[in-house]
């Protein structure tokens, strides 16, 4: 058995959620997702309720990054945030509350998003080294992922692995060795970078 994982996903990516469960085994996955709004004006209460009711016992949250998983997905015809649920799932995953420590966050880039996120490499004008161009922003992911992938304050022209809380991987690499990347996300929970974790104010 590995670390217990909660899977945050959009319904359009249901087939990949099922594949993750097959790869990890049902015992290592929490097979449910947030399905209702938590009625409260208190941000800490909302986060604790989601942790208690949905994320309980999980230590890693897997965020499936597909074509409809961005901060800027927009509103439904009813005027509701289309990604309300996955935003709250990631926020609650990062929340360090009573009897529930924060989860590690593993973002898996699905095949239909690879070219939108992984843009190749470029030579840096500051250090003259080659950096990988990874396009993580409000157009590709939820903000809780992007601000904790590019943690600030930050020094230097590029982010090193230790400068990031969230872990990012291509689906094709995850498939080959899922436990490797889950372990990487799990280990982040006690890394120095936890001091830079940011969760937007819900109040």
N, C-alpha and C positions, 0 to 999 in steps of 0.2 A: 504493500500500500504506500502511496505517496501522500502529498499534501492535499487536503480537501479543497476543491476549487469551486467557485461560483462563476457562472458564465453570464456575462452581460452581452446582449445581442439584439439586433433588430429582427423582426419576423421574416424579413426578406432573406436572412442568413441562417434560417432554421436548419438547413441541410448541413451546414458546417458545425452548428452546435451538436447535432447528432453524431457527427464524425469525431468531435472532440470527446464526447462521452464514450464512444467505441474505443478510441485510442487510450483513454485513461482508465476506463472501467467505471461502472455505475457507482461503486463504493467510494470513488474519489471525486465525485461530482455532486453538487446540490442541483437537483433537477427541477428548479422552479425559478421564477423571476418576479420582480416587482410588478404587481397588477392593479394597484390602486394608489390613489394619492393619500398621503398621511395628513389628516386634518389637524393642523396645529400652526401657530404663529412662531413657535420656538424651534430654531434650527437644530439645536442639540437634541431636542426631543425627537424630531423627525429622523435624524441620523441614527439615534439609539434604537428607535422603533424598527427601522429598516434592518439594522444589524441583528436585532433580536429575532425578528420574524422571518427574515429571508437569508441573511448571510451567516447566521449562527453556525459556529464550528468551522467555517471556511478560513483559510489563511492566505489564499491567493485568489484574486479576481482576474479572470480571463476576459478581456475586452475584444470581441470580434470586430475588426475594423473593415466595414464594407462600404458600399456606395451611399448608404443612408445613415451613417453613424457619426455625422459631423455636428458641430455646434450650430452651424448655419443651415440646418435642414429645414427650418421654418416652422410654420404653424399648419395645423390641419384645417379642414373646412369649418370646423366648429370653433376655431380660434385657439386651440390648445397647442402647446409646444409638442411637436412630433417626437422629440427625444427626451421628454420629461423623465421617463422611467430610467433610461440608461444614464442620464445625468445624475439622478439621485442614487443609483446603484454605485457609480464611481465615487460620488461624494461620500456615501456611507462606507465604502471600502477603505477610503483614506482616513476616515474618522477614527480617532483613538479614544474610545469611551470606556465607561465602567464595565468591567467584566468582558470587554471585547477589544482586543488590540487591532490596529489597522491591518489591512491585507497588503500583500505585495500585489503589484499591478502588472499584468502581462498583456501587452497589445499584440494581437496577431493580425497582420495585414493580409486580407484575403486576396486571392489572385486578381479579382477585378479592380483592386485598388493599388496594385504594385506600381504601376507606371505613374500614378498620381502622387505617390509618396516617395518612392525611390527614384531619384532623378539623375543618378550617376555620380560623378565626382567633379571637383573643380580645384584649381590652384588658388590658395589664399593669398591675397595681396599683402597681408600683415606678416605672416610667418613663412610664406612661400612653400608651405607644405600642402599636400593633397588631402582634401577633406571629402567625405561622402556627403552628398546633398540629399538630406532627408526632409521632406516637406510636411512637417507636422504643425498644423495650425487649425484655426476655426473652420476652415473649408474641408478638412480631412478627418478631424477627430473632435471629440468632446473636450472642452477647455480644461477640465480637471486632468485629462491625460496630457495635453500639450504643455501646461505650465509646470507639470511635475516630470516631464521629459526634458524640458529645457529649464532646469531649476535656476532660480535667481535668489540672491545676487550671484554673479558669475564673473570670473576673471578669465582672460584669454580670448582667443578668436574662435575656438571650437569647444564643444562640450565633450569631456571624456566620459567614459562609462561610469566612473564614480561620481560625476556631477549630475547624474540622472537618477530619479527614483523609479520612474516607470521603465519597464523593459520592452523592447520592440523586436519583433521577429516576423519574417515572411512565413506564410502558411506552409510553403514547401519545406522550409527548414524545420519548422515545428513538427510537421508530420514525421520526419526522420528520427527525432529524439525529443519527444514532448517533455519528458521528465527533466532534461537538462535545462530547458528554459523556465519551467515551473520552479525549479530549484533556484535559478538566478533571481526570479522575482521574489521568492520567499526570503532569500538572504538579504534583500534590500531592506527588510523590515527593521533590521538592527544596524544598518549602515549609518555613517555620519550624515548622509544626505537627508535623513528624516527631519533634520532641523529646518530644512528648506521647503517642506511640503506645504502646499497652499490649497485651501478649499474655499470657494467663494462664500460670502456671507449670505446665509439663508433667511436672516431675520428681516 
